[in-house]
Amino acid sequence: LYRDEATFELKASPVTFAYTNLLLQAAWAGDRLLAIAAALPCQVLYEYVFSKAIQVYGPPKDNNPYKKFMMEYANPENHAVTLMMEGILDSEAANGLSTAKAQR
Protein backbone atom coordinates (compact mmCIF):
# COMPACT_ATOMS: atom_id res chain seq x y z
CA LEU A 1 0.00 0.00 0.00
CA TYR A 2 1.04 3.57 -0.55
CA ARG A 3 1.59 5.17 2.82
CA ASP A 4 2.39 8.65 1.59
CA GLU A 5 2.07 10.83 -1.49
CA ALA A 6 5.71 10.48 -2.53
CA THR A 7 5.53 6.68 -2.48
CA PHE A 8 2.27 6.76 -4.44
CA GLU A 9 3.79 9.01 -7.10
CA LEU A 10 6.78 6.69 -7.48
CA LYS A 11 5.00 3.34 -7.42
CA ALA A 12 1.48 3.83 -8.79
CA SER A 13 0.82 2.70 -12.35
CA PRO A 14 0.48 5.49 -14.91
CA VAL A 15 -3.26 4.80 -15.26
CA THR A 16 -3.81 4.91 -11.49
CA PHE A 17 -1.78 8.09 -11.21
CA ALA A 18 -3.69 9.79 -14.07
CA TYR A 19 -7.09 8.77 -12.69
CA THR A 20 -6.20 9.97 -9.21
CA ASN A 21 -5.03 13.28 -10.66
CA LEU A 22 -8.33 13.67 -12.53
CA LEU A 23 -10.28 13.13 -9.31
CA LEU A 24 -8.11 15.60 -7.41
CA GLN A 25 -8.30 18.24 -10.13
CA ALA A 26 -12.08 17.95 -10.27
CA ALA A 27 -12.38 18.19 -6.50
CA TRP A 28 -9.98 21.11 -6.13
CA ALA A 29 -11.61 23.01 -9.00
CA GLY A 30 -14.98 22.65 -7.30
CA ASP A 31 -16.45 21.02 -10.40
CA ARG A 32 -19.12 18.79 -8.88
CA LEU A 33 -20.23 17.37 -12.23
CA LEU A 34 -16.72 16.36 -13.29
CA ALA A 35 -15.95 14.94 -9.86
CA ILE A 36 -19.09 12.79 -9.89
CA ALA A 37 -18.54 11.70 -13.49
CA ALA A 38 -14.96 10.73 -12.65
CA ALA A 39 -15.87 8.81 -9.49
CA LEU A 40 -19.05 7.09 -10.69
CA PRO A 41 -17.41 4.26 -12.67
CA CYS A 42 -15.55 3.07 -9.57
CA GLN A 43 -18.64 3.52 -7.39
CA VAL A 44 -20.72 1.32 -9.70
CA LEU A 45 -17.96 -1.24 -10.22
CA TYR A 46 -17.06 -1.62 -6.54
CA GLU A 47 -20.71 -1.85 -5.52
CA TYR A 48 -21.34 -4.60 -8.07
CA VAL A 49 -18.13 -6.60 -7.58
CA PHE A 50 -18.16 -6.60 -3.78
CA SER A 51 -21.89 -7.28 -3.55
CA LYS A 52 -21.54 -10.27 -5.89
CA ALA A 53 -18.38 -11.53 -4.19
CA ILE A 54 -20.03 -11.45 -0.78
CA GLN A 55 -23.17 -13.05 -2.19
CA VAL A 56 -21.15 -15.91 -3.71
CA TYR A 57 -18.30 -16.33 -1.19
CA GLY A 58 -19.68 -14.77 1.96
CA PRO A 59 -18.24 -11.81 3.86
CA PRO A 60 -14.49 -11.31 3.94
CA LYS A 61 -12.56 -12.73 6.88
CA ASP A 62 -11.75 -10.47 9.79
CA ASN A 63 -8.04 -10.44 8.90
CA ASN A 64 -8.71 -9.20 5.35
CA PRO A 65 -7.22 -5.68 5.19
CA TYR A 66 -9.94 -4.66 2.72
CA LYS A 67 -12.88 -5.98 4.76
CA LYS A 68 -14.21 -2.56 5.80
CA PHE A 69 -13.83 -1.19 2.27
CA MET A 70 -15.61 -4.21 0.76
CA MET A 71 -18.42 -4.20 3.30
CA GLU A 72 -19.06 -0.48 2.82
CA TYR A 73 -19.47 -0.83 -0.94
CA ALA A 74 -21.52 -4.04 -0.63
CA ASN A 75 -23.87 -2.51 1.92
CA PRO A 76 -27.32 -2.18 0.30
CA GLU A 77 -27.54 1.37 1.72
CA ASN A 78 -24.58 2.27 -0.50
CA HIS A 79 -26.80 1.72 -3.54
CA ALA A 80 -28.58 4.97 -2.64
CA VAL A 81 -25.26 6.78 -3.13
CA THR A 82 -24.86 5.22 -6.57
CA LEU A 83 -28.41 6.21 -7.53
CA MET A 84 -27.87 9.76 -6.28
CA MET A 85 -24.69 10.14 -8.35
CA GLU A 86 -26.39 8.70 -11.43
CA GLY A 87 -29.37 11.01 -10.86
CA ILE A 88 -27.17 14.09 -10.76
CA LEU A 89 -25.50 13.14 -14.03
CA ASP A 90 -28.83 12.25 -15.65
CA SER A 91 -30.28 15.60 -14.57
CA GLU A 92 -27.33 17.53 -15.99
CA ALA A 93 -27.55 15.56 -19.24
CA ALA A 94 -31.30 16.18 -19.51
CA ASN A 95 -30.75 19.91 -19.11
CA GLY A 96 -27.91 19.95 -21.61
CA LEU A 97 -24.38 20.95 -20.84
CA SER A 98 -23.23 24.52 -21.14
CA THR A 99 -20.60 25.12 -23.80
CA ALA A 100 -17.97 25.54 -21.09
CA LYS A 101 -18.84 22.19 -19.46
CA ALA A 102 -19.09 20.39 -22.78
CA GLN A 103 -15.59 21.54 -23.74
CA ARG A 104 -14.11 19.89 -20.64
N, C-alpha and C positions, 0 to 999 in steps of 0.2 A: 504494500500500500504506500501511497505517497503521503508522507507525514508533513511536508511543507511545500511551499510554492516552488522553491528552487529545485527540489527533487522531482516534482511533477513536471516542470518545464524540461528537465533533462531526460526523463525516462518515459513520459507519456508518448503514445504513438502520435504521428502527425494528425491523424483524423480526430483522435480524442482531444488533442491540443486545440485544433481548429474549432471543434464543436464547443468546447469549453469557452474559448474566446468569444464565439458568437453569443453564447448565453450571457457572458459577462458584459459584453458591449451593449446588448439589448437592455439588460438590467440597469447599467450605469447611465444609459441615455434616457431612461425613463420611458422607453417605448414598450408599452404593455402588450400591444398586438404582436410585435416581433418576438418579445420574450415568451409569450404563450405559444406562438407558432413554432418557436425553436424548441421549447420544452415538451410540447404535446406528443411528438412521436415516442419519446422515452416513457412518458406517463402511460400511454396506451400499451406499449410493448411490455413494460414491467408489470402492469396490472394483469395483462393477459397471461404472460409466462409464469409469474409467481402464483397466480390463482390456479392455473392448470397444474403446475408442479405440485402444489399442496393438495389439490384434489386427487391427483394420481398417486403421489408418494407419501402424502401426509405432511404434517408440519416439519420444518427443519429441526434438527437436534439442538439441544441447548448450547452445545459447544460450537455451533456454526457461527462464525463471525458475522455472517450476513443475515442471521435470523431476524433481527428487529427490522431491517430494511425489507426483507421478503414479506414479513407479516404485515407491515404497514401497507405495502402495495397490494397485497392479496386481500386485505380487509374489505369486505363489501361496502363499507362506508366510503372507502377511497374512490369508488366508482362515481360518487357524486362530484368529486373533484374533476374527474375526467369529463363528465357531462358538462360541468360548468365551463371548463376550458374550451370544449368543442362548441358550446353555445355562444361563447364570446366570438370565436372565429366565424361561426355561421352568421351571426348578427352583423359583423363587420362586412362579410362577403355579400350579404343580402342588401346592405346599404351602399355597396360599391366603395372601392378604395379611392381616396383622394389621389391626385397625381403624384404628390410627394410620397405617399405610402406605397403606391404601386411601383415607383422607381427604385424603392429599396429592395 
